[in-house]
Amino acid sequence: MDVLPEGLHGAYTRVGLAQEIGPKAMRTAVRCGRLKVYSRDVLVDPRRATEFRCRAAAALLMAGPTAALSSHSALIIRGISAAELAPIHVLLPYPRTLRRRKDVAVHYSHLIDFDTEHVVRLRTVTIPHALVEVLCCGSRRTAIACADQVLASVPRDQRDELRATLSERIRSRRDRRGTLRATELLDLARGDSESPAESWTLLDLVDGGLPIPEQQVSITDIDGNELYRLDFAWPEFRVAVEYDGYAAHVQRADRDAVREADLRRRGWIVIHATADDLRDPSRLITAVTEAMRSRGYVVAAA
């Protein structure tokens, strides 16, 4: 057989594929390397085996029809790039069990605790279920970046409603582990960060004991025309933090110098954060703390 059927994003059950092309053709395809064994009952196209959708489909086919993508995987499949690509997270209802494998993380829950829908033909838990799982159990940086991206994906006038839905799901969660942390992160996320790095910078600023800044603060001229937009700012003190992605900053260095000089003339102190500050935020926290003190605000120790 020259061309394999499409399957489910390049993944197949042995039973289904044998019915489609015949058992002999299937065995021949495995033997000559056109198909790769994923599990006892699932095969994948090796040319697509590293694709997220193929890995997700294979995990679901292995887990059975009651399984659904959850947690990070349920966010990735919807385009939330801050979530983790591996392992594939699969949710199963009790009392199902699944043999462990390193590239699949299995979660268990009662059927009444989750709703599902199909996204690109893959059974997936709803966004609130997936995001709350990440907020409770994922790393804090990944969780807040995911929350910002999810909130940013809906119109601004719908964000409060979504946040209320997420808060209620956190409160009603049977497993109470991580719920306090999830509430704190959700309170901080507003959907205004324009990249995961900005979400992480926001988290570092607050963890450093600084008051929660406003984001995407507009600086206007006397006629109300926007001149600049600041990543983070405490407008009452005219202190701002700008996150400089390396490539973007290099490309606009001259323009940024003119912009910063104008902001200084307007009374602003602008502190620049870089990728180095994400690895160790102490320099950034110290610089912002000193700027705030110079404007009469005493920052409490973190």
C-alpha positions in Angstrom: 0.0 0.0 0.0 1.6 3.3 -1.1 -0.3 5.7 1.1 -1.4 5.2 4.7 -4.8 6.5 5.8 -4.9 9.7 7.7 -5.8 8.1 11.0 -6.1 10.4 14.0 -3.3 12.9 13.4 -1.0 10.0 12.3 -2.0 7.7 15.1 -4.0 4.4 14.7 -5.5 1.6 16.7 -4.3 -1.7 15.4 -7.9 -2.9 15.2 -9.1 0.1 13.3 -6.2 0.1 10.9 -6.4 -3.7 10.2 -10.1 -3.2 9.3 -9.1 -0.4 6.9 -6.1 -1.8 5.1 -6.1 -5.4 6.2 -4.0 -7.2 8.8 -1.3 -8.3 6.4 -0.7 -4.8 5.0 -0.6 -3.4 8.6 2.0 -6.0 9.6 4.1 -5.2 6.5 3.9 -1.5 7.3 5.2 -2.1 10.8 8.0 -4.4 9.6 9.3 -2.0 7.0 9.2 1.0 9.3 6.3 2.9 7.8 4.5 2.5 11.1 6.0 2.7 14.6 4.7 0.8 17.6 3.5 3.2 20.3 1.8 0.7 22.6 0.3 -2.8 22.4 -2.8 -1.5 20.7 -1.6 1.8 19.0 0.6 2.5 16.1 1.9 5.9 14.8 3.4 7.3 11.6 7.1 7.8 12.5 7.2 10.9 10.3 4.7 12.5 12.6 5.6 10.9 15.9 7.2 14.1 17.3 4.2 16.3 16.5 2.1 17.3 19.5 -1.2 16.3 17.9 0.1 12.9 17.0 1.5 12.2 20.5 -1.8 13.5 22.0 -3.9 11.3 19.7 -1.8 8.2 20.4 -2.1 8.7 24.2 -5.9 9.1 23.9 -6.2 6.0 21.7 -4.1 4.0 24.2 -6.2 5.3 27.1 -9.5 4.5 25.6 -12.7 6.4 24.7 -13.4 7.7 28.2 -10.0 9.5 28.4 -9.5 13.2 27.7 -6.6 15.5 27.3 -6.2 17.6 30.4 -3.9 20.1 32.2 -1.1 21.5 30.0 -2.1 19.3 27.0 -5.7 20.6 27.0 -4.2 24.2 26.9 -1.6 23.4 24.2 -4.2 22.0 21.9 -6.0 25.3 22.1 -3.0 27.4 21.3 -1.9 28.3 24.8 1.8 28.3 24.1 3.0 28.9 27.7 1.8 25.4 28.7 4.3 22.5 28.6 4.5 20.3 25.5 5.5 17.2 27.4 4.4 14.9 28.8 1.0 14.4 27.4 -1.6 14.8 30.2 -4.5 12.4 30.1 -7.5 12.4 32.4 -9.3 9.1 33.2 -12.5 8.5 35.2 -12.3 6.2 38.2 -12.0 3.2 38.3 -10.0 3.1 35.0 -6.2 2.6 35.3 -3.5 2.9 32.7 0.0 1.5 32.5 2.6 4.1 33.2 4.9 5.5 30.5 7.3 8.4 30.8 5.8 10.5 28.1 2.2 10.3 29.4 1.0 11.8 32.7 -2.2 10.2 33.9 -4.7 11.9 36.1 -7.9 10.4 37.6 -11.2 12.0 38.6 -14.9 11.3 38.9 -16.9 11.7 35.7 -19.1 14.4 37.4 -16.0 16.5 38.0 -15.2 17.3 34.4 -16.8 18.3 31.1 -15.2 17.6 27.8 -15.4 18.8 24.2 -13.7 17.8 21.0 -10.9 20.0 19.8 -9.3 19.1 16.4 -11.0 15.7 16.9 -9.4 15.0 20.2 -11.5 14.7 23.4 -10.4 17.4 25.7 -11.4 18.9 29.1 -12.8 22.4 29.1 -10.4 25.4 29.5 -11.5 26.1 33.1 -10.8 22.6 34.2 -7.4 22.5 32.4 -6.2 25.9 33.6 -7.2 25.3 37.3 -5.2 22.0 37.2 -2.2 24.0 36.0 -2.7 26.8 38.5 -2.9 24.2 41.3 -0.2 21.8 40.2 2.1 23.4 37.6 5.1 25.6 38.3 4.1 29.1 39.4 5.8 30.7 36.4 4.1 28.4 33.9 0.8 28.8 35.6 0.6 32.5 35.6 1.8 32.7 32.0 -1.0 30.2 31.0 -3.6 32.2 33.0 -2.5 35.4 31.2 -2.8 33.8 27.8 -6.2 32.3 28.5 -7.6 35.6 29.8 -6.1 37.4 26.8 -7.8 35.0 24.5 -11.2 36.4 25.4 -12.6 40.0 24.9 -11.7 42.2 27.8 -15.4 42.6 28.8 -15.7 38.8 29.2 -12.6 38.4 31.4 -14.4 39.0 34.7 -16.9 36.3 33.9 -14.2 33.9 33.0 -12.2 34.7 36.2 -15.4 34.1 38.2 -15.8 30.7 36.6 -12.2 29.8 37.4 -12.5 31.0 41.0 -15.6 28.9 41.5 -13.9 25.8 40.1 -10.9 26.4 42.4 -13.3 26.7 45.4 -15.2 23.6 44.5 -12.1 21.4 43.7 -12.2 18.1 45.7 -8.4 18.0 45.9 -7.6 21.1 48.0 -3.8 20.9 47.4 -2.6 24.0 45.6 -5.9 25.9 45.7 -4.6 28.8 47.8 -1.7 29.2 45.4 -4.0 29.0 42.5 -6.2 31.7 43.9 -3.2 34.0 44.4 -2.0 33.5 40.9 -5.4 34.0 39.4 -5.8 37.3 41.3 -2.5 38.4 39.8 -3.1 37.4 36.2 -5.1 40.0 34.2 -4.4 38.9 30.6 -2.4 42.1 30.0 1.1 40.5 29.7 2.1 40.3 26.1 4.5 37.4 26.5 5.3 34.7 29.1 8.4 36.7 30.0 6.2 39.6 31.0 4.0 37.3 33.1 7.2 36.0 34.8 8.4 39.5 35.4 5.1 40.5 37.0 5.4 37.5 39.3 9.0 38.4 40.3 8.0 42.0 41.0 5.3 40.9 43.4 7.3 38.2 45.0 10.0 40.8 45.6 7.6 42.7 47.9 6.6 45.4 45.4 3.0 46.6 45.1 1.2 45.1 42.1 1.9 47.3 39.1 -0.5 48.4 36.4 0.2 46.8 33.0 0.2 48.3 29.5 0.0 51.8 30.9 -0.7 54.5 28.3 1.3 57.7 28.3 -0.6 60.4 26.4 0.1 63.9 25.2 -2.0 67.0 26.3 -4.6 66.1 23.7 -5.0 62.6 24.9 -3.1 60.9 22.0 -1.1 57.9 23.1 2.6 58.4 22.9 3.9 55.3 24.7 2.7 52.2 26.4 4.6 50.9 29.5 4.8 47.3 30.3 4.6 47.8 34.1 4.1 51.1 36.0 3.2 52.6 39.3 1.7 55.8 37.8 1.3 57.7 41.1 5.1 57.4 41.6 6.0 57.6 37.9 8.1 54.5 38.1 8.0 52.0 35.3 9.6 48.7 34.3 10.0 47.7 30.6 10.9 44.1 29.7 13.4 44.1 26.8 13.3 41.0 24.7 16.8 40.8 23.2 15.9 40.8 19.5 13.2 43.5 19.7 15.4 45.7 21.8 18.4 45.5 19.5 16.2 46.4 16.5 14.8 49.5 18.1 17.7 50.7 20.3 17.9 54.2 18.8 14.1 54.7 19.0 14.0 53.4 22.6 16.7 55.9 23.6 14.7 58.8 22.3 11.6 57.4 24.0 13.3 57.0 27.3 14.8 60.5 27.2 11.3 61.9 26.6 9.9 59.8 29.5 12.6 61.2 31.8 11.6 64.7 30.8 8.1 63.8 31.8 9.3 62.7 35.2 9.4 59.0 34.8 12.0 56.6 36.1 12.2 53.7 33.7 14.0 50.5 34.7 14.7 47.9 32.1 14.3 44.1 32.7 16.1 41.5 30.6 16.3 37.7 30.4 19.1 37.8 32.9 16.7 39.3 35.5 14.3 36.3 34.9 17.1 34.0 36.0 18.0 36.2 39.1 15.5 39.1 39.8 17.5 40.6 42.7 19.0 43.4 40.6 15.6 44.3 39.2 13.9 44.2 42.6 16.6 46.4 44.1 16.5 48.9 41.3 12.7 49.3 41.5 12.8 49.4 45.3 15.3 52.3 45.2 13.3 54.1 42.6 10.1 53.8 44.7 11.9 55.0 47.8 13.2 58.0 45.9 9.6 58.9 45.3 8.6 58.5 48.9 7.3 55.0 48.9 8.9 52.5 51.4 8.8 49.0 50.1 8.1 46.4 52.7 10.6 43.5 52.9 9.6 40.5 50.9 
